[in-house]
Amino acid sequence: MGAGESAMDMKGMDTCTEHGRTFRHHCKDHDTLCCELCHIEMHKKCDDIFDINDLVPTDKSNDVKHILESIHVQANGWSEQGDAKVRSIETKVVTIRKEIDNKKHLIKQLEERARAIKTAQTDLKDTIKLNNDVQASGTEAQKYIARTLFARGQITQWSILKDLIETTMDIPDIDNSDVRIDNEQGSDEL
């Protein structure tokens, strides 16, 4: 930490998922952040491994800021598309429930997807807020970690939301030619 800096809670963003320890190094050979155990176990033979605190003063480029801004713009675009997709899904669910009793499997799939998109949107918004908070109030090392993760597209919520929206676009609409509605007298085809 630099003079006058105080660490803030990065809610796990600065922690190695394998060892649960704070990132201390950046292995340029593998372009990855690593904790002390990662350094010892997997990167001790790497040539270009640096202490994050040694990299902080040299990482003030406008390129990183530009990359972060671009990622934020893309993330916001996905969030807006997510809102539109959720509204579309909710409309389809209402229509399906009124007209087709035997399509419960598709309804369940659409509802789960809408919840997953909403959850992914919330998680993405929380991650973006955390990154903004880190950039505003974090230590230089924490800022470096956040910038590195964003620049490499490591933000899981962004990828999840993007994948959910893209795969939701592949869910087929109901084809009325194969739908049957059963009533007390028998079945009627639509």
Rosetta blueprint (number, residue, H / E / L):
1 M L
2 G L
3 A L
4 G L
5 E L
6 S L
7 A L
8 M L
9 D L
10 M L
11 K L
12 G L
13 M L
14 D L
15 T E
16 C L
17 T L
18 E L
19 H L
20 G L
21 R L
22 T E
23 F L
24 R L
25 H E
26 H E
27 C E
28 K L
29 D L
30 H L
31 D L
32 T E
33 L E
34 C E
35 C L
36 E H
37 L H
38 C H
39 H H
40 I H
41 E H
42 M H
43 H L
44 K L
45 K L
46 C L
47 D L
48 D L
49 I E
50 F E
51 D E
52 I H
53 N H
54 D H
55 L H
56 V H
57 P H
58 T H
59 D L
60 K L
61 S L
62 N H
63 D H
64 V H
65 K H
66 H H
67 I H
68 L H
69 E H
70 S H
71 I H
72 H H
73 V H
74 Q H
75 A H
76 N H
77 G H
78 W H
79 S H
80 E H
81 Q H
82 G H
83 D H
84 A H
85 K H
86 V H
87 R H
88 S H
89 I H
90 E H
91 T H
92 K H
93 V H
94 V H
95 T H
96 I H
97 R H
98 K H
99 E H
100 I L
101 D L
102 N L
103 K L
104 K H
105 H H
106 L H
107 I H
108 K H
109 Q H
110 L H
111 E H
112 E H
113 R H
114 A H
115 R H
116 A H
117 I H
118 K H
119 T H
120 A H
121 Q H
122 T H
123 D H
124 L H
125 K H
126 D H
127 T H
128 I H
129 K H
130 L H
131 N H
132 N H
133 D H
134 V H
135 Q H
136 A H
137 S H
138 G L
139 T L
140 E H
141 A H
142 Q H
143 K H
144 Y H
145 I H
146 A H
147 R H
148 T H
149 L H
150 F H
151 A H
152 R L
153 G L
154 Q L
155 I L
156 T H
157 Q H
158 W H
159 S H
160 I H
161 L H
162 K H
163 D H
164 L H
165 I H
166 E H
167 T H
168 T H
169 M L
170 D L
171 I L
172 P L
173 D L
174 I L
175 D L
176 N H
177 S H
178 D H
179 V L
180 R E
181 I E
182 D E
183 N E
184 E L
185 Q L
186 G E
187 S E
188 D E
189 E E
190 L L
